[in-house]
Amino acid sequence: MGTVAAFSARVSQNPAAAYSASFLAVIIALLARFALSSVLGDSLPYVTLFPAVAFSSWLCGVGPSALVVVLGLLAARFWFAAPPHSLNIPDLPSAVGLLVFAAGSVLIMAIGEFVRRNTVALQQAQGQLEEKVQERTAELNSANHNLSELSSRLLRLQDEERRRIARELHDSVGQTLAALSMNLASVGSEIERLTKTAGLVADSAALVSDMSTDIRTISYLLHPPLLDEAGLSSALTWYIKGFSERSKIDVHLDMPENFDRLPRDLETAIFRIVQECLTNIHRHSQSAVAKIRIAQRDGHVRVEVEDDGKGIPAQKRLEIVSSATGTPGVGIRGMRERLRQLGGTLELRSDGEGKGTLITARLPLQPPAPPIESQAAKSATTSA
């Protein structure tokens, strides 16, 4: 229907094409009548002209339709109506047939013009609707792009805030607690003869020591200084050791000894992905072991975290990997967003319950440059 409407619009806007198509329709109708002459004789001389009139009125317009009617009347009267080969005034039956054809043609022309105008109006409305859809699509793409930029900025700000808090906890609160611990130790040595007081002081010193350990742990979990100072390998080794002691999960790290330093954003992303994967293993997989493999190849870093736990049910896995209908958890969404900002990908594989889970992240060593629009927007924001 859309193709016919488009053809009608093109033909009706080109008078030469419209009249040529109508003339061709008359020729075809007359040839068809010639082919039926052996069957019809001189009866129904106008029968094959009705389709030509309908065709012209629907696709070509009123003028070409009138041409079809006039040419059809003359040709049918000359060749097919009695007496043949004459344009004289016909007898009564022929005149009645001529009037019936003329009246039917007028009716067909009126209906065809009505349908054609409605088709043109519908096509115009459809074009306007498509323009609005394109505008809304462009607005939606712009909103999605802005949302992606906002998400990227939030992740970067989150990492910077973690670094700042970790530095403050380690440099300020940690030093104060160390001084307090020494003071309490000094007081305890002075009042050893008071057993009860010494016991309270010892308990307080133990509490301060535990608090200092907790703050140091929180500081390292927020952002381990080793990640900036010694690199990814040292930071992961320290974190995995502490995680294994706390969770009783045997974690194996397979990482080359000569693993070079990476850009800060890349090292942070890999550390957070490993951290999130190990947390999920501890919370959900019920696995006693975990394997981490990190390697560089062909300009990319490949990170694999695998366990032999209970796995992920098929329905849950479908919800996680589906970007159209799935609603992955905050951890999976955060990992995907980190990787997307760095041009990387995340794959999750679980062959069924009891067969463990494998998460694979792949990141380019050279993250893609931000779009020009993003840089301009960032510069405008900084200036503001």
C-alpha positions, 0 to 999 in steps of 0.5 A: 500500500505504501509503495502504491501511494508513493508511486501515485504521488510521484506520477500525479506530480509529473503531468507528462508521466500521468498523461503518458500512463493514462494513454498507455492504460487506454491502449492496453484496454483497447487491445484487450477489447480487440482480443475479446472481439471474437467472444463479445462481438459488438456488445459491451464495447466499453467493458475493458475501459473501466479498469483503465478509468479506475487506474487513471483516477486512482494514480494519475488524477482527474485530467488523465482520467478524463482523457481516458474516458474521452479516448475510450468513448471515441475508440470504442464507438469507432471500432466496437459499437454498431455500426462499426467504423463510424462516429455517427450518432448511435442507435438507442441501445448503443446510446444507453451503453455510452451513457452507462459507461460515461456515468460509471466513469464519472462515479469511478473518477469521483471515488478514485479522486477521493481515495487518491487525496486521502492517500496523499494526505495519509502519506503526508501525515506518515512523513510528518510522523516519521520526522517526529520519530526521528526527532525523538530518536535523536533526542533519546540518543542525546539523552543516552549519551549524556547519561553515559557521560554522567555515569563515567564522571560519577565513576571517576569521581567515586575513585578520586573520593575513595583515594582521598578518604583512604589517604585521610584515614591513613595519614590523619586518623591512623597517626592519631590512634597510634599516638593514643595507643602509645599514651595508653601504654605509658599510662598502663605501665605507670599504674601496673600496681592497680590491677583493675585500672591496668586491666581497663587500660589494657582492654582500651589499648586492645580496642584501640589496636583493633580500631586501628586495624579496622581503619587501616583495612577500610582505607586499603579496601577503599583504595589500596596505596599499593595500587598507586605506589607499587602497581597492580600485581602488588595490590592484588597479591596483598588483597587476595592474601587478606581476602583468603584469610577472612573468607577461608577461600583458597584464591590462586593468582596467575599473573606474569612476574614481569607484568608492566605498569598500566595506566591508572584508570586501567589498573583501578578498573582491573582491581575493582573487577577482581574485588567485585568478582571475589565478593560475589564468589564469597556471597553467592557461589559457595565455592572453596577455591577461586582462580584469577588469570591476568595476561597481556596479548595483542594490545589487550589485557584479559582478566578471568575470574573462575570458581567451582561453586554452584553456578548460576541458574539458566533463567538468572543468567539470561536476566544478567546477560540480557541488555534488553530485558535483564536487570543485573545487579549493581556489581555487574552493572558497575563492572560493565560500565567501567569496562565500557568507558575504557572500551572493554567487554565483559562476558559471563559463562556458567554451564549450569548449577554445580559447574561454577562460573567464569567471568572474563573481562577484556580491556585495550591497553590504549583506552579510546579517546573521548568524543569531541562533544564530550571534551567540549562539554567537559571544558565548558563545565570546568570553565563554569 
